[in-house]
Amino acid sequence: MAFLSKNTTLKKLLVIAVPMVISQASDTIMLFVDRLFLSRLGEEYLAASMSGGLTQFMVSSFFIGTIGYVTAVVAQYFGAGKKEKCAEAVFQAGLLSCLCYPVILAMAPLVRLFFSATGQSVMQVELAYTYFQTLIFGVIFLILRNALAGFFIGIGRTTMVMIANTAGMLVNIPANYLLIYGKMGFPAFGLRGAAIGTICGNAVIFIILISFYFRKKNRDEFFTHKAAGFRPAILRTLLKFGVPAGVEMFLNVAAFNLFVQTMHTYGTKVAAAVTVAFNWDVVSFLPMLGMGHAVTSLVGQNVGSCNIDEAERSTYTGLHTAWVYSATMVFVFVIFAKTLASLFYPEDSGGPDELAVLMLRLASIYILADSAQIVFVGALRGAGDTRWVMTASVALHWGFSVIVIFLIRVIHVDPVTAWLVFIGFVVVLGITMFLRFRGGKWTDKSIIAAGDHSDYRYSSGACPEIVTDEPVNDA
């Protein structure tokens, strides 16, 4: 019976995870190809794409993390059988998306000062800011697509997300080629062209997701066409659990970005090597985010239906599945590091930089720990254990950041030593999230049971029965 139960769990997981892994793979390919195209313009352009792109994500990460938490809210409502609330939660996320856009734009001018403060050269600052400045104007599509994706991930219908992301990739790559190099009559925009191509891809993804969201099947089942309206109880729930996730994402990305920008102070060659290493790192990292989303969805659904054993089983099944992929990437990074790095160095450059090759091989040390922390964080968020995850993750990220910046700017260690400190940090992060999950504190963190008490009453069982004074949509 235990074998049958595990087999059933694996099937449920794969139904959600496979489309999500493919979806994240589409994002990986878009990001990878963007940087590959820009590497042909020179090392400084490759480094700027990492610096500017990561900073754009940092500036918007609080809002993406907060709004993206709608996935867990939808999953728990879906697991509790409250389908009309799923669409209402997504509408609240959409409202927040529109409100945050002008705030993000208002913060953009401060980014040039941030680049300058890190000690980079004037040329690096200008190129990175050019890329950032163009990307940030299209960030609304990125945020809205995450809100809509949360609906489909939460209800376990991730094929829709896969289709949208694949279509976005198919638009992004040729658009980048035409706009970066100026082909087929288009002007050669260089870095700006890469950013415009990325915006076009995100816009296509948003358009496809919203068309799926309002199709007849979802209107009949989830009342998506009647979900418009302010729902303060649901918004409070989204903010209560989403804000810690958003704060965590912002502070973590900020700490990581500070590390990257500080590594760039070694000069263009080191900055390019770091970008090459991280560009291949996303090939191992981003697809596993799809597994993390799948685990969040399954854990949320099972916690919503009070099936804690199945929630735990889903998590460990997700971990074992993720490790199959991660182990493959470890092998590839160790054996083929030179070949992988050489893709980003033109033939007339004399071959790949040895530092990039070494960083890639060393990166293989933390890949398994990285996929583990993605899975366990996904499970903890699905259950609603966001405050602890925020506190622990932020403390570790900033502890690492302070240490490595001190080592680089004060002790003046070499780039390899700084890279080894980063590897140690990722391993510690993975172990920490595993210990929290194994401790079991997450089992009493149900999202839909933890809101304003005026919105819930408790039944005789372990799960609450949701009640609300708000009118329920009629079919």
Secondary structure by P-SEA (a helix, b strand, c coil): caaaaaaaaaaaaaaccaaaaaaaaaaaaaaaaaaaaaaaacaaaaaaaaaaaaaaaaaaaaaaaaaaaaaaaaaaaaaacaaaaaaaaaaaaaaaaaaaaaaaaaaccaaaaaaaaacccaaaaaaaaaaaaaaaaaaaaaaaaaaaaaaaaaaccaaaaaaaaaaaaaaaaaaaaaaacccccccccaaaaaaaaaaaaaaaaaaaaaaaaacaaaaaaccccccccccaaaaaaaaaaaaaaaaaaaaaaaaaaaaaaaaacccaaaaaaaaaaaaaaaaacaaaaaaaaaaaaaaaaaaaacaaaaaaaaaaaaaaaaaaaaaaaaaaaaccaaaaaacccccccccccaaaaaaaaaacccaaaaaaaaaaaaaaaaacccaaaaaaaaaaaaaaaaaaaaaaccccccaaaaaaaaaaaaaaaaaaaaaaaaacccccccccccccccccccccccccccccccccccc
